[in-house]
Every structure is written in C-alpha cells, then in structure tokens.
C-alpha cells in the first residue's frame, strides 16, 4: 500500500521532506535527489538517475557503428513507406 504524504511548496520552490522519510532513507542536508517529471507526475528518488549515462552509452555505441540520427531517421522513413503499400 502506498504511504501518501502531503508537502507544501515554500518560497523559492523549497519543499521539506517529512522527517520520517528522511530518517527511513538516511537522507541528510546536502544529499542529492533525482526528480523525474512524468507528464506532471513527479517521482523523487534518493538514487541518482542513470538515464543520461544510459543515453550516452547508446549514443556512443551507435556512433561506433557509423549510425547517425539522420541514418536512423532514413530507415524509419523507409519502414513507414513499406507499411503504406
């Protein structure tokens, strides 16, 4: 079951996490959190996001294979044309 907490946005956008959550996850002043905006649903995580690092690894892998954004878009256009037949 989800434990819902209500927090208030203070001046300059400051929010305070409830003490029970800070203690449960060992959060201290200065700790970094990752905030994901999923179309207006905010997910706050005490773990660092790996999305950027994953995107960088995928980009590097594709570049090493000679792929570019334009080459991938061209393949996508060709595939779309095949579905139109």
C-alpha angles and dihedrals in degrees: 000000000000118000104217120205126187117217131180127228108232130194115317091014096291116159127187120216114221114263091239091060094044090052095043092054099033093243117169136181109288096025115137122236130189118233118199120191107209099184095303097329108107121211115193116194132182088214124084114252115251094195096098093046091048091049090050091051092049091048092049092048093050092046090051088056091051095252120146133184089255093052091051092047090050091054089048091052091050092050091050090053090053090057090051093061 
